[in-house]
Amino acid sequence: MRIVINITSQALDLFDHKENRIRHYYVSTAKNGAGQQNGSFCTPLGKHIIRAKIGAGQPVNTVFVRRRPTGEIYTSGLGARYPGRDWILTRILWLSGCERGFNRMGLVDTMRRYIYIHGSPDSAEMGKPGSIGCIRMRNRDLLELFDLVEVGTEINVLG
């Protein structure tokens, strides 16, 4: 399996071992665009792998903070109480850069920037940049993707 995320088209494609596209999802990448620098709030480009899969078995809309479930389940009411919160829901695929000096090590390290593919509230618009660096997905799409990929799955993020 291999994932390609295209920032221009705001899409994530999953390919099988024969390079057949088997899934296509709309996503939301960073509103600040593409970039590797720590603190930029941009989505990093280049070759990555899934370093960790987090949240297996948790209910849909489980709220995560620092990769741990908070015990909260997202609802529109919870969202209204905390309107500025960056919601990380349902599952997390934690990315690690593979290109030293570009998206790995130092001030450009994707993993140390805590860049994930993660679930979002249903109200989050897909197909349009809106995150603060991560790749947001619909929860139902993320649940499907989470079950299809393994730790070590290659990801290429294109501008």
N, C-alpha and C positions, 0 to 999 in steps of 0.2 A: 504494500500500500504506500501511497505517496499523496501528499496534500500540496496544492498550489493555491495561494491566496493572492488575488489580484486587487491591489488597492484602487486602481483606476475604475474597475468595474464593480468594486465592493462585493466580490464573490469569492467563495471557497469551493474548490473542486477536489474530489477524492478520486484517485486513480488506483486501479488494481495493479497486480504484478505484470500484467500484459499491456499496461498503459491505456486501458480502456477507462474512460470517465464513467464512474458508477454512481456518483452523487454530485449534485450542484446545489449550493446554498447561498443565499444572500446574507451578507455580514455587514458590520459597521466597524470600520477601523478609526484611527485617530482623526479628530477634527483638525489637529495641527499638521496632518499629512505624514509623510514618511521621513524617518530619521533614526539614527542609532544612538545619539548622545543622551546620556543620563540626564534626567530633568527636563528633557525636551517635550515630553508628553506626545511623542510621535510613535508611529508603528515602525518597528525596525524591519529593514529589508534583508534579503539574502537567505542563505541556507540555514535551517534550524532543524532540531529534532524535538519530539515530545520527550521532555525530561521526566515528567511525572503526570500520572492521572489521579485526580483527587475528587472524592465525593461519591464513589461507587456505593450504591445502596441508599443514599440520602433521598428524601422526598423531593419532588419537583418544587422549585422555588425556595429551596434551602438557601439561606443567606450565609455567605462566607466572608470572613475578615481574616486577613493574613493566612489564607488557605485552610482555615478551620471553620466548621459550622458554628454559628453563633447561638443556635437554638431557635432562631426566628425563621418563620416561613413568610416570604414576601407576599403582601397583598397591596392593593391600591391604597388602602388606609395607612399601612406602614409607610408606603412611598410618600403619601401626603404629609405624614409627620416628620419625615426627613427628606425634604425636597432636594437638597444638594448632595446627597450621598451617592457615591459611585457603586451601584449594585452589582455584585458578583454572585450569580445564582446558579444553582442546580449541580453543575460539574465544572471542573477546571482541568484544562490541558496546559501544563506549564511548559513554556518553550525555553530552549537553550540554543544559543547561537553556535554555529560550527566554524565561523570564519574569524580566526584570531586577528585582532586589530580592527575588524569591521563590525562584527556583532558579538564578539566574544573577548572577554578580558578588559580590564581597565574601565574607562568611562563609557564604553559602548557595549557592555555585557548585557545581553537580553535577559538572561536568567536573573542576574542581580537587579535588573530593572523591574522584575516581577511582571513580565509580559505573559499573558495567558490568552487562550481561547476560552471564553466562559459564557454562561447563560446570562440573560438580561430580562428585565420586566417586559411583558407583552406590549407595553406602550412605547418601548424603545424602537425607533425607526431603523429598519434594515435597508441596505442598498444606498446608504448615505453616511459619510463620516460623522462620528459623534462621540467616540470614546476618548479616553485620555492616554491611549497607547495600545491597549489590548485589542483583541479581535472579539467583538460581541456577536453572539448568535441567539436565535430563538431557542428557547429551552427544548422544545420537541426536536429541533434539528440537532442540537448539541447532544441530546440523549442518544440519538441514532449514531452520530459520528463517534461519540465516546465508546460505544460498543463495537464499532468497526475497526478502530485503530489500537495500536499497542504502544507502549513506551518504546522509544527509538524510532518511531515512524518519522520519515523525512518530510520536512515542510520547506517549501520555497515561497518566500514573500516577494512579490513583484510590485514595482511602482506603477 
